[in-house]
Amino acid sequence: MTSNNRPAPPFRIADEECMRLSSVMEIVGRRWVGGILLALGTGAERFTEIQNRVQGLSARMLTLRLRELEGYGLVERIVEPTVPVSIRYHLTGRGVDLLRALQPIGQYSRRWEDAPGEEAAAS
C-alpha cells in the first residue's frame, strides 16, 4: 500500500513504451479507423463493401483513412489489371496483429457500455 492507502500501481511503464503506445493509440483513435479495421477483418475487400459496413463513413473519408492505414503498413491495396481496374484492400500481418490487440478493448467497451453506472453504485 502507498502512504495514501491506495494500492501501488501494478506495473511501471518506461517513457519509451509510453511513447510507443501513444503513437499506436493516435492511429487507432482516429475517427473511423476502428470500423475500417473491423470491416477488413470480417471479410470486406472492396471500397464499397467497407463503406457499407461502416455506417456514416463518407467515400472521401474512407479514401483518406485507407491511404493513412496503407502508409502505416496496416492495409495493403491490391490493384488488379482488369477492365475496369479492380481494387481490393486487405489487412497486412501488422494490421491483423493490431486488430487482435484491439479485441480486449472491444470487450471492455461492451462490458462498460452495458453498465455505465455500475462503478458508481459499487462505491
Helices and strands as residue ranges (DSSP letters): H 15-28, H 33-41, H 47-53, H 59-71, E 75-80, E 86-91, H 93-114, H 118-122
